[in-house]
């Protein structure tokens, strides 16, 4: 083995070998176990959320594969309607100076497919870099031919059953992209705004209780006044009870609108009078519907004021009894321009009241960044009420289980308050809706135009045009578990791997994806899509903040794996030098300072970090310190393997010969059995954090730090019997080989590399599948091999050695200086353990001698540590210069006092605490706590030495 662990040298090589050997394909044997990858956007790059999620899935798949299951990890990508169309439109504009309209629909779609072939596989290449053992031979795309057939089939069947319909409804509308979007594509952004107060004159001579001939309406969106249909007050608001049922005259339009009473109104907000604009606000839509209002749409698709409003009843039929004309000098204005003009016009009429500053939650499109407009449009919808009932029952009766279980409550809350699902998008890229229109506007739904004519008995001369809209990407991804396995055909894969076993997903898409998969899969297969939903949190930075480009705290997992040098850092997308401030932001996100770059850590270290963070909490705070720690863990495992190989290769490891097992051998075998139980149980229960911690503790603290040290007196003792040496060598290689199998699902690359050398020494039997750790059996504990006496004896031995080491550290005694140690008090078992382990204890603790003092013996002046009730005593005579050591400690205490005083002065400065970022203040508080702890320890050490 190489002297140093170099992950980049082994990871790519092993992954290519696994894939070339078809190691990721189902074995065809064992009980089926399958996972469907949540399909990432084909436009995307691997981000921390992907890397975290894919690590969890790959760990499960590798674990189940080693347990003998017939595993399938189905991989694929989503066509990402809006994102992909935007990417190609920008590329087209930059390279050819054209828009999609210049090309036309078919030519533009060809361009997208061309781009997909060239660049669309970037994220799947990155998944390979993460070690994802998915079956790449079955890779699917939500726009491939087979999947398109499934999407059409589902749409047509749902429509024929009356569960898909077309209607005029309020939707989230992006005025820049000119399409409806889902709630998940809307970001609620905190912004500073205003609350304007406008006077609406009362009609028919009515007055308020105070005798005023107007009421005051407060609004944050003055531009929508042109679409007001009523004014609402709370039913119990005494100020306005006498006005309910009366009218106001809407300024600028002279439209009479009614005053209604509705519980929706918050009496404390503004003036207690709320303008209701049902065609431009989701809450207002519900209020207007309750009070049999109408819908008045004043905006064009690009969010400008229309020449004539569109006025409809709530059933979508036109309403003709109102004047639809809008003021001529408003026509064509943007929302912002209309807002300013309305404020100015109300002011000119003497109808503008006060203006207050107001904090707003502004809905913005996550792609376009513009303010999203609730807009009345014709869209296709899925009626979800009937689909939801069996989906709710499937979780209630345990057919589907959420882990952690509390996420079932989130699922039920959404499912029991569903709105019909808008599934149409005004894009060109996506699954085009299989609906056709004749010149009279009649709608026909079928799989293709020929089927339309046959299904509806249409004459050949009737001209048909297909609907221009495409389906929401969540509609096609809702078919993911069965569509990827060949449905609607009855394929062997569908028969074998459906329902799938586990879904690994974030809590933020339980409704958007998980619930819709459950509804659609139950409807079309009669089966649940998966048996377990493991819900993980979202990856945030070390401060708990969401990772975003604007905050400069976005980490690229590939950078953490391969490392980056900031002086030469290139932007991966453009090939240009990254802006210095962006490079510094990356450095800040990883270190809290501006170092020269990020050191390479390797995939295994990153994977282990993710697993250690995968607790049942909602947020995962990514800590660079942990990543450094697990890179060190990889180094520790590598160096341990080198030690084992140096002491076992070309030596007799006794695969079949007679052996004698030492106390340490019996102990490490026992602890290995216990660790196998812990790791297996944790993985079965999706406690990846517990699994990684149990393995880490065993490998680092017991195998490496203790067992390897305990093996040296046996291996290096020329007088030791050959059977004892053979036994220790056998345990070194066999325990290491089992460690590698336990670690493989979590750290696939380093374990494969080491296992290839160790497996030969451990006499691992190979079969026709060849030599790879991937196909080796998962370790199963044997309770009969647990020696409780050996565990207790070694724990005693470790306790004494640690006690001696602590005394050396506290008293500043050189680690290699031989010591005389006395044991006092304790029990008969302590005396017996000393007799059995005196030689081993003397060598490991570097002692001159160790003995038990009799009760009548005089106790020398000693430093003392306790091991249970037994005292470990090291006589101090001749070991330290008491006065010199006290002087040194006094200097250290003075140093800490000055540090504490400086930090307390800084934290006592109100200006610093008020102006400094929270993380800076917290960092200073942490430094103060550390300094105070260090001072306390120094004082304790001083007092001990002073008492000698």
Beta strands, then each sheet from edge to edge (+ up, - down):
strand 1: 32-36
strand 2: 40-41
strand 3: 70-74
strand 4: 76-78
strand 5: 140-141
strand 6: 164-174
strand 7: 179-181
strand 8: 186-202
strand 9: 214-219
strand 10: 230-233
strand 11: 247-250
strand 12: 255-261
strand 13: 274-276
strand 14: 295-299
strand 15: 305-312
strand 16: 352-365
strand 17: 373-382
strand 18: 401-403
strand 19: 421-422
strand 20: 424-425
strand 21: 435-437
strand 22: 443-445
strand 23: 465-466
strand 24: 470-471
strand 25: 500-506
strand 26: 530-536
strand 27: 538-540
strand 28: 564-565
strand 29: 597-598
strand 30: 619-621
strand 31: 819-825
strand 32: 847-852
strand 33: 862-867
strand 34: 870-875
sheet 1: 1+ 3+
sheet 2: 2+ 4+ 5+
sheet 3: 7+ 6- 17+ 19-
sheet 4: 9+ 8- 11+ 12- 10- 13+
sheet 5: 9+ 8- 16+
sheet 6: 14+ 15-
sheet 7: 18+ 26+ 25+
sheet 8: 20+ 24-
sheet 9: 22+ 21- 23+
sheet 10: 27+ 30+
sheet 11: 28+ 29-
sheet 12: 32+ 31+ 34- 33+
end
